[in-house]
């Protein structure tokens, strides 16, 4: 299941699992604390690096990549 969560909702979740699907250079310029960087184009090959948790929140800069990553 995929959906949208606001920053406020995410802020109220204890220890969320966050996967940031931006490129490493984007991640390096700033990211959410605790987010795991797995660029979208490598996600299918690195799915084993995603913690086994429910739910997993997929984030990016504008929402397009995270939407694609959440359905991969």
C-alpha positions in Angstrom: 0.0 0.0 0.0 1.3 3.5 -0.8 0.0 6.8 0.3 1.1 10.3 1.4 2.1 11.3 4.8 2.6 14.9 5.9 5.7 16.1 7.7 3.7 16.6 10.8 2.3 13.1 10.7 5.8 11.7 10.1 7.1 13.8 13.0 4.6 12.0 15.3 5.8 8.5 14.4 8.3 6.9 16.7 11.4 5.6 14.9 10.1 5.6 11.3 12.0 3.7 8.7 12.9 6.2 6.0 14.4 5.5 2.6 15.7 8.6 0.8 15.7 7.8 -3.0 17.6 10.9 -4.1 21.1 10.7 -5.6 24.0 10.6 -3.1 25.0 14.2 -3.9 21.5 15.4 -3.1 21.4 13.4 0.1 24.8 14.8 1.1 23.5 18.4 0.9 20.9 17.6 3.6 18.6 14.8 4.6 16.2 13.7 7.3 18.1 12.3 10.3 18.1 8.5 10.2 17.1 8.2 6.5 18.8 5.5 4.5 20.1 6.7 1.1 19.2 4.2 -1.7 19.0 6.1 -5.0 15.9 5.2 -7.0 17.8 3.7 -9.9 19.5 1.2 -7.5 16.5 0.4 -5.4 15.5 -2.9 -7.2 19.0 -4.3 -6.8 19.3 -3.0 -3.2 15.9 -4.0 -1.9 17.6 -6.2 0.7 19.1 -3.1 2.2 15.6 -1.8 3.1 14.9 -2.8 6.8 12.2 -5.4 7.2 9.6 -3.1 8.7 6.0 -2.0 8.2 5.6 0.7 7.1 8.6 2.0 5.2 8.5 5.7 4.3 10.1 6.6 0.9 11.1 10.2 0.6 12.8 12.5 -2.0 12.8 16.2 -2.8 9.5 16.7 -4.7 7.6 13.4 -4.4 8.0 12.0 -7.9 10.9 9.6 -7.2 9.5 8.6 -3.8 6.1 7.7 -5.5 7.9 5.5 -8.0 10.2 4.0 -5.3 7.2 3.2 -3.1 5.6 1.1 -5.9 8.9 -0.6 -6.9 
